[in-house]
């Protein structure tokens, strides 16, 4: 075979070099890539401490932080949940996500796929026990006990460190991360103690009313974002963002706002709710969902209202003559076309329609969720009294369109110097406040019952902070 050893033509060499350089030009990375596409991509997991779909769309601490960071960059946000940490790591490694955010503590597995940003928080680690059992008060006390912890979790790594340093006889049972929960193990009596994040416990304590806090471990767990490899400018931007957030006090505000309801929730009340949720709710759920389809409310909100009204008892009756699951008065039932208030389906549909009518009276300019909470308060106290309270709120220089501001002034309807200035007169103004508070707590419990994680759902937030409705 003849081989041609002639030198290549100079034009062909130059053209080949240009093509080679064009083919090897690296794709934009980090901030450049994010700004070029106009979107920050954040992978997370479905968790009350990170990201979840509440009544009004995406919620959770990591979602709020990611949205704030996207606003800081002037881009939209695409945040999506995957099954677990391994799936998040795969998204980072493949370059499909810019950041992983899910209350993460950096480990070697994370560092293989990304660059850890500086910790933005440190979560306390709690040793919990079952109500009625001896309360643990120190690390040495739990050495000989049956201790539950999630396998491969940051809590297990903390226990490993404690065993190396101060508690050489410390032992534990590592539960499978997706099939069991240390809190459930303690609640059911399968373990003496469990180790959990304080933030996680704030959400779970209402689901496990028998579980109490024994003591806090000496070491707190750092929490940070993990940034895709090859993006040092993005790591720097994340660190600067959290410094700014911390210095302004906004980080503490977001953290507090996205924590679970910290108000006292009666132990017996919580136990009763859990029991009724299993024994009563399944019978009515399809009708709550039907009513939700018709009125546009979340079915869980309707169920929470119904529980507050009747504890899901179709034969319930108040001293004032209200009846049924949604506690309809005779006047309301007649207006909604209901002749038998003990007919659970008819009662639920009528209650939802009435709530929708009340909400339609609330000015459309008021954004959600304030508009709905004002409607729920009106459902309890009456629209006229609510309007009086909004006027009083405005007189005090506060926002009459804000539920939190109106909530503060509703009790004044019971004070003579204020109710005499309103059109509707006296009202037990503290009752709608308690009514909404309790419904919000029940709604939280309903939202965080175990459900299937819908993989692949993406919540997109445009630069103007618009949140696309969940589908």
C-alpha positions as CSV (number, residue, x, y, z in Angstrom):
1,X,0.0,0.0,0.0
2,X,1.4,3.4,-1.0
3,X,1.5,6.0,1.7
4,X,1.6,9.7,0.9
5,X,4.1,11.5,3.2
6,X,3.7,14.9,1.7
7,X,3.2,17.8,4.0
8,X,-0.5,18.9,4.4
9,X,-1.7,22.0,2.6
10,X,-1.4,25.0,4.8
11,X,-5.0,26.1,4.2
12,X,-6.3,22.7,5.2
13,X,-4.2,22.8,8.3
14,X,-5.6,26.2,9.3
15,X,-9.1,25.1,8.6
16,X,-8.7,22.0,10.6
17,X,-7.3,24.0,13.5
18,X,-10.3,26.3,13.5
19,X,-12.7,23.4,13.4
20,X,-10.8,21.7,16.2
21,X,-10.9,24.8,18.4
22,X,-14.6,25.3,17.7
23,X,-15.3,21.7,18.7
24,X,-13.3,22.0,21.9
25,X,-14.7,25.3,23.0
26,X,-16.0,24.5,26.5
27,X,-19.7,25.0,27.2
28,X,-20.5,27.9,29.6
29,X,-20.2,26.9,33.2
30,X,-21.4,28.3,36.5
31,X,-22.9,31.8,36.5
32,X,-22.3,32.3,32.8
33,X,-24.4,29.2,31.9
34,X,-27.2,30.1,34.4
35,X,-27.5,33.7,33.0
36,X,-27.3,32.5,29.4
37,X,-30.3,30.2,29.9
38,X,-32.1,32.6,32.3
39,X,-32.7,29.8,34.8
40,X,-31.2,28.4,38.0
41,X,-31.7,24.6,38.2
42,X,-31.8,23.2,41.7
43,X,-32.3,19.5,42.6
44,X,-33.8,18.5,45.9
45,X,-35.9,15.9,47.7
46,X,-39.5,15.9,48.7
47,X,-39.3,16.7,52.4
48,X,-40.9,19.1,54.9
49,X,-37.6,20.6,55.7
50,X,-36.6,21.2,52.1
51,X,-39.3,21.2,49.4
52,X,-43.0,20.1,49.2
53,X,-46.2,21.1,47.5
54,X,-48.5,22.7,50.0
55,X,-51.9,24.1,49.5
56,X,-50.7,27.0,47.5
57,X,-47.8,25.5,45.6
58,X,-44.1,24.8,46.4
59,X,-43.0,25.4,50.0
60,X,-40.1,24.5,52.3
61,X,-36.9,26.2,53.5
62,X,-34.7,25.1,50.6
63,X,-37.3,26.2,48.1
64,X,-37.5,29.7,49.7
65,X,-33.7,30.0,49.8
66,X,-33.4,28.8,46.2
67,X,-36.0,31.3,45.1
68,X,-34.3,34.1,46.9
69,X,-31.0,33.2,45.3
70,X,-32.5,33.0,41.8
71,X,-34.0,36.5,42.4
72,X,-30.5,37.7,43.5
73,X,-29.1,36.4,40.2
74,X,-32.0,37.9,38.2
75,X,-33.1,34.6,36.7
76,X,-35.9,32.1,37.0
77,X,-35.9,29.0,39.1
78,X,-36.5,25.4,38.1
79,X,-36.5,23.3,41.2
80,X,-37.4,19.6,41.1
81,X,-37.4,16.7,43.5
82,X,-35.8,13.3,43.0
83,X,-36.0,10.2,45.1
84,X,-33.0,10.4,47.4
85,X,-29.4,11.7,47.9
86,X,-28.0,9.3,45.2
87,X,-30.4,10.6,42.7
88,X,-29.4,14.2,43.5
89,X,-25.7,13.3,43.2
90,X,-26.5,11.8,39.8
91,X,-28.2,15.0,38.6
92,X,-25.1,17.0,39.7
93,X,-22.7,14.6,38.1
94,X,-24.6,14.7,34.8
95,X,-24.7,18.5,34.8
96,X,-28.5,18.6,34.8
97,X,-28.6,20.6,38.0
98,X,-26.5,23.6,39.1
99,X,-27.1,23.1,42.8
100,X,-28.3,20.3,45.2
101,X,-30.2,21.7,48.2
102,X,-31.8,19.4,50.7
103,X,-30.4,20.0,54.2
104,X,-27.2,18.4,53.0
105,X,-24.0,17.8,55.0
106,X,-21.1,17.4,52.7
107,X,-19.5,13.9,52.6
108,X,-17.0,12.2,50.3
109,X,-19.8,11.0,48.1
110,X,-21.0,14.6,47.6
111,X,-17.5,15.9,47.1
112,X,-17.0,13.4,44.2
113,X,-19.8,15.1,42.3
114,X,-19.7,18.7,43.4
115,X,-18.2,21.5,45.4
116,X,-19.6,22.1,48.9
117,X,-20.5,25.7,49.7
118,X,-19.9,27.0,53.2
119,X,-22.5,25.8,55.7
120,X,-25.3,28.3,56.1
121,X,-26.7,26.7,59.3
122,X,-26.0,24.1,62.0
123,X,-28.9,21.8,63.0
124,X,-29.1,20.6,66.6
125,X,-29.3,16.8,67.0
126,X,-31.9,15.5,69.4
127,X,-32.1,12.2,71.3
128,X,-35.8,11.3,71.6
129,X,-37.6,8.8,73.7
130,X,-41.2,7.5,74.2
131,X,-43.5,9.3,76.6
132,X,-43.7,7.3,79.8
133,X,-40.2,5.9,79.5
134,X,-37.2,7.1,81.5
135,X,-35.9,10.3,80.0
136,X,-32.3,10.1,78.7
137,X,-30.1,13.0,79.8
138,X,-26.6,12.2,78.5
139,X,-24.6,10.3,76.0
140,X,-23.4,7.6,78.4
141,X,-27.0,6.8,79.4
142,X,-27.8,5.6,75.9
143,X,-24.8,3.4,75.5
144,X,-26.6,0.2,76.6
145,X,-30.0,1.1,75.0
146,X,-31.6,0.2,71.7
147,X,-30.9,3.3,69.6
148,X,-32.5,3.9,66.2
149,X,-30.9,6.0,63.4
150,X,-31.2,6.1,59.6
151,X,-28.6,4.1,57.8
152,X,-26.0,6.3,56.1
153,X,-27.5,9.5,57.6
154,X,-25.5,12.4,59.1
155,X,-26.8,11.3,62.4
156,X,-25.2,7.9,62.1
157,X,-21.9,9.6,61.3
158,X,-22.2,11.7,64.4
159,X,-22.8,8.6,66.5
160,X,-19.7,7.0,64.9
161,X,-17.7,10.0,66.0
162,X,-19.1,9.8,69.5
163,X,-18.2,6.1,69.7
164,X,-14.6,6.9,68.8
165,X,-14.3,9.7,71.3
166,X,-16.5,9.6,74.4
167,X,-18.8,6.5,74.2
168,X,-16.9,3.4,73.1
169,X,-19.8,1.1,73.9
170,X,-22.4,3.0,71.9
171,X,-24.5,0.8,69.7
172,X,-27.5,1.5,67.4
173,X,-29.8,-0.1,64.9
174,X,-29.6,1.6,61.5
175,X,-33.0,1.5,59.8
176,X,-33.4,1.5,56.1
177,X,-33.6,5.1,55.0
178,X,-36.8,4.9,53.0
179,X,-38.7,2.1,54.7
180,X,-38.5,3.2,58.3
181,X,-38.2,6.3,60.5
182,X,-36.3,6.5,63.9
183,X,-39.3,8.5,65.3
184,X,-41.7,5.8,64.2
185,X,-39.5,3.1,65.8
186,X,-39.5,5.0,69.1
187,X,-43.2,5.8,68.8
188,X,-44.0,2.1,68.2
189,X,-41.7,0.9,71.0
190,X,-39.3,-0.9,68.6
191,X,-36.4,1.3,69.9
192,X,-35.7,2.9,73.2
193,X,-34.3,6.1,71.7
194,X,-33.8,7.8,68.3
195,X,-31.5,10.5,66.9
196,X,-33.0,13.2,64.7
197,X,-32.5,16.7,63.4
198,X,-34.2,19.3,65.6
199,X,-35.7,20.9,62.4
200,X,-37.0,17.5,61.2
201,X,-38.5,16.9,64.7
202,X,-40.4,20.2,64.6
203,X,-42.4,18.8,61.7
204,X,-42.7,15.2,62.8
205,X,-43.6,15.7,66.5
206,X,-47.3,16.2,65.7
207,X,-47.3,12.9,63.8
208,X,-45.8,11.0,66.8
209,X,-47.3,12.6,69.9
210,X,-45.8,10.0,72.2
211,X,-42.2,11.0,71.2
212,X,-40.4,13.5,73.5
213,X,-37.0,15.2,73.5
214,X,-34.5,13.8,75.9
215,X,-31.4,15.9,75.3
216,X,-29.3,17.5,72.6
217,X,-26.1,15.9,71.4
218,X,-23.0,18.1,71.8
219,X,-22.3,18.3,68.0
220,X,-24.5,20.1,65.6
221,X,-24.8,19.1,61.9
222,X,-23.6,21.6,59.3
223,X,-26.1,22.3,56.4
224,X,-24.9,23.5,53.0
225,X,-25.6,23.5,49.3
226,X,-23.5,21.5,46.9
227,X,-22.6,23.1,43.6
228,X,-21.8,21.3,40.4
229,X,-18.1,20.8,39.6
230,X,-16.3,23.3,37.5
231,X,-18.3,26.3,38.8
232,X,-16.0,28.2,41.3
233,X,-17.8,31.5,40.6
234,X,-21.1,29.9,41.5
235,X,-19.7,28.6,44.8
236,X,-18.4,32.1,45.5
237,X,-21.8,33.6,44.6
238,X,-23.6,31.1,46.9
239,X,-21.3,31.9,49.8
240,X,-21.8,35.7,49.3
241,X,-25.5,35.2,49.0
242,X,-25.7,33.5,52.4
243,X,-23.4,36.0,54.0
244,X,-25.6,38.8,52.9
245,X,-28.8,36.9,54.0
246,X,-27.3,36.2,57.4
247,X,-26.0,39.8,58.0
248,X,-29.4,41.3,57.0
249,X,-31.3,39.0,59.4
250,X,-33.3,37.6,56.4
251,X,-31.9,34.1,56.8
252,X,-33.3,33.9,60.3
253,X,-36.6,35.2,59.1
254,X,-36.9,32.7,56.3
255,X,-35.8,29.9,58.6
256,X,-38.5,30.8,61.2
257,X,-41.2,31.3,58.6
258,X,-40.6,27.9,57.0
259,X,-40.4,26.0,60.2
260,X,-43.3,23.9,61.4
261,X,-45.9,25.5,63.6
262,X,-44.2,25.9,67.0
263,X,-47.3,26.8,69.0
264,X,-48.3,24.2,71.5
265,X,-50.5,21.5,70.1
266,X,-52.3,19.5,72.8
267,X,-51.1,16.0,73.2
268,X,-54.5,14.4,73.5
269,X,-55.8,16.5,70.6
270,X,-53.0,15.3,68.4
271,X,-53.6,11.6,69.3
272,X,-57.3,12.0,68.6
273,X,-56.6,13.6,65.2
274,X,-54.3,10.7,64.2
275,X,-56.9,8.2,65.2
276,X,-59.7,10.0,63.4
277,X,-57.6,10.4,60.3
278,X,-57.3,6.6,60.1
279,X,-60.8,5.7,61.1
280,X,-63.0,8.5,59.7
281,X,-61.2,10.4,56.9
282,X,-61.1,7.6,54.3
283,X,-64.9,7.5,54.2
284,X,-65.1,11.2,53.2
285,X,-62.0,11.8,51.3
286,X,-63.5,11.3,47.8
287,X,-66.2,13.9,48.6
288,X,-63.6,16.4,49.8
289,X,-61.7,15.8,46.5
290,X,-64.9,16.2,44.6
291,X,-65.7,19.5,46.4
292,X,-62.1,20.7,45.7
293,X,-62.5,20.0,42.0
294,X,-65.6,22.1,41.9
295,X,-64.5,25.0,44.0
296,X,-60.7,25.2,43.4
297,X,-59.7,24.7,47.1
298,X,-57.2,22.1,48.2
299,X,-59.1,19.1,49.4
300,X,-56.9,19.0,52.5
301,X,-58.0,22.5,53.4
302,X,-61.6,21.5,53.2
303,X,-60.9,18.4,55.3
304,X,-59.1,20.5,57.9
305,X,-62.1,22.9,58.1
306,X,-64.4,19.9,58.4
307,X,-62.3,18.3,61.2
308,X,-62.3,21.6,63.2
309,X,-66.1,21.9,62.7
310,X,-67.2,18.3,63.4
311,X,-64.2,16.0,63.7
312,X,-65.6,14.4,60.5
313,X,-68.8,13.3,62.2
314,X,-71.8,13.5,59.9
315,X,-74.2,13.5,62.8
316,X,-72.5,16.3,64.7
317,X,-74.7,19.1,66.0
318,X,-73.8,22.3,67.8
319,X,-75.7,24.2,70.5
320,X,-76.6,26.8,67.9
321,X,-78.2,24.2,65.6
322,X,-75.4,23.8,63.0
323,X,-75.3,20.2,61.7
324,X,-73.1,17.8,59.7
325,X,-69.6,17.4,58.6
326,X,-69.1,21.1,57.7
327,X,-71.6,22.3,60.4
328,X,-74.1,24.0,58.2
329,X,-76.7,26.3,59.7
330,X,-80.3,25.8,58.5
331,X,-80.1,29.1,56.6
332,X,-76.8,28.2,54.9
333,X,-78.0,24.7,54.0
334,X,-81.2,26.1,52.5
335,X,-79.3,28.7,50.5
336,X,-77.1,25.9,49.2
337,X,-80.0,23.6,48.3
338,X,-79.4,21.0,51.1
339,X,-82.5,19.5,52.7
340,X,-80.7,16.8,54.8
341,X,-77.7,18.1,56.6
342,X,-76.7,14.6,57.8
343,X,-76.1,13.7,54.1
344,X,-72.3,13.8,54.3
345,X,-71.6,14.3,50.6
346,X,-74.2,17.1,50.3
347,X,-73.0,18.7,53.4
348,X,-69.4,18.8,52.3
349,X,-70.2,20.1,48.8
350,X,-72.4,22.8,50.3
351,X,-69.8,23.8,52.8
352,X,-67.2,24.1,50.1
353,X,-69.5,26.1,47.9
354,X,-70.4,28.4,50.8
355,X,-66.7,29.0,51.5
356,X,-66.1,29.8,47.8
357,X,-68.9,32.3,48.0
358,X,-67.3,33.9,51.0
359,X,-63.9,34.0,49.3
360,X,-65.5,35.7,46.3
361,X,-66.5,38.6,48.6
362,X,-62.9,39.1,49.6
363,X,-61.3,41.7,47.2
364,X,-59.5,40.0,44.3
365,X,-56.5,42.3,44.8
366,X,-55.6,40.4,48.0
367,X,-53.0,37.7,47.1
368,X,-53.0,34.1,48.3
369,X,-52.8,32.7,50.9
370,X,-54.1,35.8,52.7
371,X,-57.3,35.8,50.7
372,X,-58.2,32.3,51.6
373,X,-57.3,32.7,55.3
374,X,-59.5,35.8,55.5
375,X,-62.3,33.8,53.9
376,X,-61.8,31.0,56.4
377,X,-62.0,33.5,59.3
378,X,-65.1,34.9,57.7
379,X,-66.6,31.4,57.4
380,X,-66.3,31.4,61.2
381,X,-67.1,34.9,62.4
382,X,-69.1,36.2,59.4
383,X,-68.2,38.6,56.6
384,X,-69.5,41.7,58.3
385,X,-67.4,41.2,61.4
386,X,-64.4,40.4,59.3
387,X,-64.9,43.7,57.5
388,X,-65.1,45.5,60.8
389,X,-61.8,43.9,61.9
390,X,-60.2,45.0,58.6
391,X,-61.3,48.6,59.3
392,X,-59.9,48.4,62.8
393,X,-56.7,47.0,61.4
394,X,-56.4,50.0,59.0
395,X,-57.1,52.5,61.8
396,X,-54.1,51.0,63.6
397,X,-51.9,51.7,60.6
398,X,-51.6,48.1,59.6
399,X,-52.5,46.3,56.4
400,X,-56.2,45.2,56.1
401,X,-55.3,42.9,53.3
402,X,-52.8,40.9,55.4
403,X,-54.2,38.0,57.4
404,X,-51.4,38.3,60.0
405,X,-52.3,42.0,60.6
406,X,-56.1,41.3,60.7
407,X,-55.5,38.3,62.9
408,X,-53.8,40.7,65.4
409,X,-56.9,43.0,65.5
410,X,-59.8,40.6,65.3
411,X,-59.9,40.2,69.2
412,X,-60.7,43.9,69.5
413,X,-64.2,43.1,68.2
414,X,-64.9,42.0,71.8
415,X,-63.8,45.4,73.3
416,X,-66.6,48.0,73.6
417,X,-64.6,51.0,72.4
418,X,-64.0,49.1,69.2
419,X,-67.1,47.1,68.4
420,X,-69.3,50.2,68.9
421,X,-67.4,51.7,66.0
422,X,-68.2,48.8,63.6
423,X,-71.4,48.1,61.6
424,X,-71.8,44.6,63.0
425,X,-71.1,45.3,66.7
426,X,-69.8,42.8,69.2
427,X,-68.1,39.6,68.3
428,X,-66.0,37.0,70.1
429,X,-63.1,38.1,67.9
430,X,-60.6,35.6,69.4
431,X,-62.6,32.7,68.1
432,X,-61.9,33.1,64.3
433,X,-58.2,33.5,65.2
434,X,-58.2,30.2,67.1
435,X,-60.4,28.7,64.3
436,X,-57.8,29.6,61.6
437,X,-54.9,28.6,63.8
438,X,-56.2,25.2,64.4
439,X,-57.1,24.6,60.8
440,X,-53.6,25.6,59.8
441,X,-52.3,22.9,62.2
442,X,-54.6,20.3,60.9
443,X,-53.7,21.2,57.3
444,X,-50.0,20.8,58.2
445,X,-50.7,17.3,59.5
446,X,-52.7,16.3,56.5
447,X,-50.0,17.6,54.1
448,X,-47.4,15.5,55.8
449,X,-49.0,12.2,55.9
450,X,-46.9,9.6,54.0
451,X,-47.7,9.9,50.3
452,X,-46.1,8.8,47.0
453,X,-43.4,11.0,45.8
454,X,-44.2,12.1,42.3
455,X,-40.8,11.9,40.5
456,X,-40.0,14.5,37.9
457,X,-42.3,17.3,39.0
458,X,-40.7,20.6,38.3
459,X,-41.7,23.8,40.0
460,X,-40.6,26.8,37.8
461,X,-40.3,30.3,39.2
462,X,-39.8,33.1,36.8
463,X,-37.6,36.1,37.6
464,X,-40.7,37.9,38.9
465,X,-41.2,35.1,41.5
466,X,-44.2,33.7,39.8
467,X,-44.8,30.1,41.0
468,X,-46.3,27.8,38.4
469,X,-49.4,26.0,39.8
470,X,-48.7,22.4,40.6
471,X,-50.2,19.9,38.2
